[in-house]
Amino acid sequence: MQGTASPNLKQQPLHVSIFINDLTGGGAERQTLTLARELRTRRVAVELIVHQLRGELVNQIPIGVDVVDLDRRRTRHDIAPLARHLRQRRPDILLAKIDHKNIAAILARVLSAVRTKVVITQHNPLAGELSQDGRRYRIIVPAYRILRPFIDAAVAVSDGIARELVELAGFPEKKVVRIYNAAIGTGFEARANMPVEHPWFNEDDPAPVFVSAARLVPQKDHETLLRAMALYRRTCAGRLLILGAGPLREHLGKFARELQIADAVDFVGFQENPLPWFRCADVFVLPSRSEGFGIALAEAMGCGTPIISTDGYGPSEIVDRGRHGVLVPPEDPNALAAALTAVGEMRRRFPSESLKARAAEFSDAACASGYLSLFHRLTIGGRDVSGALPQGQEANS
């Protein structure tokens, strides 16, 4: 049992190291920067340890956050330098993000032989990852099972993922904490109200404009969205804007041409501030095969925009099982097309103020408080540098 912290130790700021792959424009990366910023406002010493310092979000690293660039080619090459860094810096918490980085962090902590607490974060459904790419993800669940004695806590971004960590990876329930991702923070409304330039928003045309935002990778299943759009366009007018970058950009553009909807689909690339696009959309659409949370859904709701999403752990919880948005089965273009045709009644079904009120529950402050509550439980004496133990949104699975 851990003893009480000494008075001198109690005055030291909590030191948190966050380990992530890079700073590409994905949800986990954006969440990492948001959490780092929120922790800094709470007088926590934060450093960001990256596999490679690259990506669209590099220029958004918060002021006061130290950055350590391991600059390695493969994740397994991160383990030794990360262990050396832990021995040198001895942070209170090592927070790892995403699958293979979680495993590397655990191994580095074991190799370093320091007392740093290891917290892993699971953003994506384990079952979904295993079914989509068995070669890449086949080691995740077995590795979690083997290494779980060395993991102090596992954060799940939805209740569904929390259940998977217990049922598939064998974590004790007391080690699993659900903390919803952050979507709404200071300045959200101002960023959402910024102007956006696109001719489809400016034309005097009653045809709806659908917006989707996600990395162009297989998990996000833009192919199903394009198929649904082709079905929708047989009987209805409407156009689709796709925000995001990724390896499937060329393939998806070619696929849109094959479906003969290229004139109604525009790939606008990564947008540093996607909120004005969400605000101007008639409906926001997320077609993912699986989704641990779905930050863009909560952001679109925060803009007052109705949403259509494939059903999954995070989306279902965000819309409260359909009370605040439309859910359709994954990989079902017919069901998605049918939902698109109901665009005319969605504003009536899902009033803007109701959507904004629901989205406000997924705040930056609530997310950061959840992590701080967890960190204080894990660290020696549960010291609180801000003077009061924060109350979080975490919940055991």
Secondary structure as UniProt FT lines:
FT   HELIX           7..11
FT   STRAND          15..20
FT   HELIX           27..41
FT   TURN            42..43
FT   STRAND          45..50
FT   TURN            56..57
FT   HELIX           58..60
FT   TURN            63..64
FT   STRAND          66..69
FT   HELIX           75..78
FT   HELIX           79..89
FT   STRAND          93..97
FT   HELIX           99..112
FT   STRAND          117..122
FT   HELIX           126..132
FT   HELIX           134..137
FT   TURN            138..139
FT   HELIX           140..147
FT   HELIX           148..150
FT   STRAND          153..156
FT   HELIX           159..167
FT   TURN            168..169
FT   HELIX           173..175
FT   STRAND          176..178
FT   TURN            186..187
FT   HELIX           188..192
FT   HELIX           199..202
FT   STRAND          209..213
FT   HELIX           218..220
FT   HELIX           222..232
FT   TURN            233..235
FT   STRAND          239..243
FT   TURN            247..248
FT   HELIX           249..258
FT   TURN            259..260
FT   HELIX           262..264
FT   STRAND          265..269
FT   HELIX           275..280
FT   STRAND          283..286
FT   HELIX           295..302
FT   TURN            303..304
FT   STRAND          307..310
FT   HELIX           313..318
FT   TURN            319..323
FT   STRAND          326..328
FT   TURN            330..331
FT   HELIX           333..341
FT   HELIX           343..349
FT   HELIX           352..359
FT   TURN            360..361
FT   HELIX           364..378
FT   HELIX           380..382
FT   TURN            385..386
FT   STRAND          395..396
//
